Amino acid sequence: MKKDWYLWLIAIAFTALVQGCGSAQKEPLKDLVVVEQRDSIIGVQGDCASFLVDVPVNGPQHLVDSVLALVNSQVYKMCEYCTSFEDRPDEAVTYSPQEVFTADAEHLLSHYVEKYKRLMEDSLWNTFSLEMKLEAQTENFVTYGLEFMHCGAGCGSEKSYFTFSKADGHQVREIITHQNLVQFFQDHPEYKTVKADPWAGELSWEFSEAYEFSNSQFGLLGQHFTLAINEVVSHYFLVDIPYTAIHPYLTPEAQALSPHGD
């Protein structure tokens, strides 16, 4: 009788352990926490370099580290670009990434602005802005959107997306292949054109198999897949496609991260 009692206790303990492990596996991954940081530098001719960046300050460490590396690299690129002399490249002053990259997320933007302030004040020859925002966060991934704008005689803008897996923090390098993208537009011609003025019916862009997309033009968002079309009349256009349409064409990794429909 006593032996049966011990066996019963062991069975209960084992069942509780299994159930505990199962519930732990189903627990959602922690969210990435960001802090919006803004700053700007005014050049001697009145030109400006402005920054608006969502800097990661908390969350799964592997994810924070990956996104922080991305933010560092993009702010660094903007600063270096703004300090170059377009007509006198031999006089450009540059820092190496090792001299500038910082792990101090709380003061990341002020760190860059302080480092580059004097150089930008002397070398800004146009107006530039960098906006880097956390545009989507789901149970499986986070997506940053980057908008770069430059104004001189005219203005232009570009849009990029960067998606990270929350499971291990790595950046998703391929969201859809060129072959699958071509097939998608063949199967769904309703998405293959973009109009600058829908009211006037002005056609600005039409998909061509020869058009070369970069992976940074594809964004996994919460409710839809987004395609950024750059260099159309100096600006970008966004095409939002529901997952119900695009999901079968995505790479296996992107399929696993994204919803199956909205």
C-alpha positions as CSV (number, residue, x, y, z in Angstrom):
1,M,0.0,0.0,0.0
2,K,2.8,2.4,1.0
3,K,4.6,1.5,-2.3
4,D,1.5,2.5,-4.3
5,W,1.3,5.8,-2.4
6,Y,4.9,6.6,-3.3
7,L,4.3,5.7,-7.0
8,W,1.3,8.0,-7.0
9,L,3.3,10.9,-5.7
10,I,6.1,10.3,-8.2
11,A,3.5,10.2,-11.0
12,I,2.0,13.6,-9.9
13,A,5.4,15.2,-9.6
14,F,6.4,14.0,-13.1
15,T,3.1,15.2,-14.6
16,A,3.5,18.6,-13.0
17,L,7.1,18.8,-14.3
18,V,6.0,18.0,-17.9
19,Q,3.1,20.5,-17.7
20,G,5.5,23.1,-16.4
21,C,8.0,22.6,-19.2
22,G,5.1,22.7,-21.7
23,S,3.8,26.0,-20.4
24,A,7.3,27.5,-20.3
25,Q,7.8,26.6,-24.0
26,K,4.5,28.4,-24.9
27,E,5.4,31.5,-22.9
28,P,5.7,34.4,-25.4
29,L,9.1,36.0,-26.0
30,K,9.8,39.2,-24.2
31,D,9.2,42.4,-26.1
32,L,11.9,44.7,-27.3
33,V,11.8,48.1,-25.5
34,V,12.9,51.2,-27.3
35,V,13.4,54.8,-26.4
36,E,12.9,57.5,-29.0
37,Q,16.0,59.8,-29.3
38,R,16.1,63.0,-31.3
39,D,18.9,65.4,-32.1
40,S,20.2,67.6,-34.9
41,I,23.2,69.6,-36.1
42,I,23.0,72.9,-37.9
43,G,25.8,73.7,-40.5
44,V,27.4,77.1,-41.0
45,Q,25.2,77.7,-44.1
46,G,22.0,76.8,-42.3
47,D,21.9,73.2,-43.6
48,C,20.8,70.6,-41.1
49,A,21.3,67.0,-40.2
50,S,18.4,65.7,-38.1
51,F,18.0,62.3,-36.4
52,L,15.0,60.5,-34.9
53,V,15.9,57.0,-33.7
54,D,14.2,54.3,-31.7
55,V,17.1,53.0,-29.7
56,P,16.7,49.5,-28.0
57,V,17.3,49.7,-24.2
58,N,15.7,46.5,-22.9
59,G,14.4,43.1,-23.9
60,P,16.0,39.7,-24.9
61,Q,19.7,40.5,-24.8
62,H,20.5,38.8,-28.1
63,L,17.8,40.9,-29.8
64,V,18.9,44.1,-28.1
65,D,22.5,43.5,-29.3
66,S,21.5,42.8,-32.9
67,V,19.2,45.9,-33.2
68,L,21.8,48.0,-31.4
69,A,24.4,47.0,-34.0
70,L,22.0,48.0,-36.8
71,V,21.2,51.4,-35.2
72,N,25.0,52.0,-34.7
73,S,25.7,51.2,-38.4
74,Q,22.9,53.3,-39.8
75,V,23.6,56.4,-37.7
76,Y,27.3,56.0,-38.5
77,K,26.6,55.9,-42.2
78,M,24.6,59.1,-42.0
79,C,27.2,60.9,-40.1
80,E,30.0,59.9,-42.4
81,Y,27.9,60.8,-45.4
82,C,27.1,64.3,-44.0
83,T,30.8,65.0,-43.3
84,S,32.0,64.2,-46.8
85,F,32.7,66.9,-49.4
86,E,30.9,66.1,-52.6
87,D,33.2,68.2,-54.8
88,R,36.4,67.6,-52.7
89,P,36.4,64.0,-51.6
90,D,40.1,64.1,-50.8
91,E,39.3,66.4,-47.9
92,A,36.7,64.2,-46.4
93,V,37.3,63.5,-42.7
94,T,36.2,60.1,-41.5
95,Y,36.1,58.0,-38.4
96,S,36.4,54.2,-38.3
97,P,33.4,52.3,-36.9
98,Q,35.6,51.2,-34.0
99,E,36.1,54.8,-33.0
100,V,32.4,55.6,-32.9
101,F,30.2,52.5,-32.2
102,T,28.8,52.5,-28.7
103,A,27.1,50.1,-26.4
104,D,25.6,52.9,-24.3
105,A,22.1,52.7,-25.6
106,E,20.7,55.4,-23.3
107,H,23.0,58.0,-24.8
108,L,23.7,56.6,-28.3
109,L,22.5,59.5,-30.3
110,S,24.1,62.2,-28.2
111,H,27.3,60.2,-28.4
112,Y,27.3,60.4,-32.2
113,V,26.2,64.0,-32.3
114,E,28.9,65.1,-29.9
115,K,31.5,63.2,-31.9
116,Y,30.5,64.6,-35.3
117,K,29.2,68.0,-34.3
118,R,32.3,70.1,-35.3
119,L,32.9,68.2,-38.5
120,M,29.2,68.5,-39.6
121,E,29.0,72.2,-38.8
122,D,31.9,72.8,-41.2
123,S,31.0,70.3,-44.0
124,L,27.2,70.1,-44.3
125,W,26.3,71.0,-47.9
126,N,22.7,69.9,-47.9
127,T,19.9,69.1,-45.5
128,F,19.5,65.4,-44.4
129,S,17.3,63.5,-42.1
130,L,17.4,60.0,-40.8
131,E,14.3,58.5,-39.2
132,M,14.6,54.9,-37.8
133,K,11.5,53.6,-36.1
134,L,10.4,50.3,-34.7
135,E,7.4,49.7,-37.0
136,A,6.3,46.3,-36.0
137,Q,6.6,43.9,-33.1
138,T,4.8,40.5,-33.0
139,E,5.3,37.4,-30.9
140,N,7.9,36.2,-33.5
141,F,9.7,39.2,-35.0
142,V,10.4,42.9,-34.9
143,T,10.8,45.1,-37.9
144,Y,12.6,48.5,-38.1
145,G,11.8,51.0,-40.8
146,L,14.4,53.5,-42.0
147,E,13.6,56.6,-43.9
148,F,16.5,58.7,-45.3
149,M,15.7,62.1,-46.8
150,H,18.0,64.6,-48.5
151,C,17.2,68.1,-49.8
152,G,19.3,70.4,-51.9
153,A,18.1,71.8,-55.2
154,G,15.4,69.2,-54.8
155,C,14.4,66.6,-52.2
156,G,14.5,62.8,-52.3
157,S,13.7,60.0,-49.9
158,E,14.3,56.3,-49.5
159,K,12.8,53.6,-47.4
160,S,14.4,50.4,-46.0
161,Y,13.2,47.6,-43.7
162,F,15.1,45.3,-41.3
163,T,13.4,42.3,-39.7
164,F,14.8,40.4,-36.8
165,S,13.7,37.0,-35.3
166,K,12.9,37.4,-31.6
167,A,13.9,33.8,-30.9
168,D,17.6,34.4,-31.4
169,G,17.9,38.0,-32.5
170,H,19.4,37.4,-36.0
171,Q,18.4,39.6,-38.9
172,V,16.3,37.8,-41.6
173,R,18.5,38.1,-44.7
174,E,16.0,36.9,-47.3
175,I,12.3,37.4,-47.1
176,I,11.3,36.6,-50.7
177,T,13.4,35.4,-53.7
178,H,13.4,37.3,-56.9
179,Q,11.9,34.3,-58.7
180,N,9.0,34.1,-56.2
181,L,8.4,37.8,-56.4
182,V,8.1,37.6,-60.2
183,Q,5.7,34.7,-59.8
184,F,3.7,36.7,-57.2
185,F,3.2,39.6,-59.6
186,Q,2.2,37.3,-62.4
187,D,-0.4,35.7,-60.2
188,H,-1.6,38.9,-58.7
189,P,-1.4,41.7,-61.3
190,E,-3.5,44.0,-59.1
191,Y,-0.4,44.8,-57.1
192,K,2.1,45.3,-60.0
193,T,1.4,49.1,-60.5
194,V,1.9,52.1,-58.3
195,K,0.3,55.5,-59.1
196,A,1.7,58.8,-58.0
197,D,-1.8,60.4,-58.1
198,P,-4.6,57.8,-57.8
199,W,-7.2,60.5,-58.5
200,A,-5.6,61.5,-61.8
201,G,-4.7,57.9,-62.7
202,E,-1.1,58.8,-63.3
203,L,1.1,55.7,-63.6
204,S,4.4,56.0,-61.8
205,W,5.8,52.5,-61.6
206,E,5.0,49.1,-63.0
207,F,6.7,45.9,-62.0
208,S,9.2,44.4,-64.5
209,E,11.2,41.2,-64.2
210,A,14.3,43.2,-64.8
211,Y,13.7,45.4,-61.8
212,E,16.3,44.5,-59.1
213,F,15.0,44.6,-55.5
214,S,17.2,44.5,-52.4
215,N,16.1,42.6,-49.4
216,S,15.9,45.9,-47.4
217,Q,12.9,46.9,-49.6
218,F,10.8,44.0,-48.1
219,G,9.2,44.5,-44.7
220,L,7.3,42.0,-42.5
221,L,4.8,44.1,-40.6
222,G,2.1,43.2,-38.1
223,Q,-0.9,42.9,-40.5
224,H,0.7,42.9,-43.9
225,F,3.8,42.5,-46.0
226,T,5.2,45.9,-47.3
227,L,7.2,46.5,-50.4
228,A,9.2,49.8,-50.6
229,I,9.7,51.0,-54.2
230,N,12.6,53.6,-54.2
231,E,13.8,56.0,-56.8
232,V,10.4,56.8,-58.3
233,V,10.3,60.6,-59.0
234,S,13.0,60.9,-56.3
235,H,10.8,59.5,-53.6
236,Y,9.5,56.1,-52.5
237,F,6.1,54.4,-52.6
238,L,4.8,51.7,-50.4
239,V,2.8,48.7,-51.6
240,D,1.0,46.9,-48.7
241,I,0.1,43.3,-49.5
242,P,-2.0,41.1,-47.2
243,Y,-0.3,37.9,-45.9
244,T,-3.3,35.9,-47.3
245,A,-1.9,36.8,-50.8
246,I,1.9,36.9,-50.3
247,H,2.5,34.2,-47.7
248,P,3.0,31.2,-50.0
249,Y,5.7,33.1,-51.9
250,L,7.8,34.1,-48.9
251,T,10.9,32.1,-47.9
252,P,10.4,29.3,-45.4
253,E,11.9,31.5,-42.6
254,A,9.7,34.4,-43.4
255,Q,6.6,32.1,-43.6
256,A,7.4,30.8,-40.1
257,L,7.7,34.3,-38.7
258,S,4.7,35.9,-40.4
259,P,1.0,35.4,-39.8
260,H,-0.8,33.1,-42.3
261,G,-3.4,35.8,-42.9
262,D,-4.9,39.0,-41.6
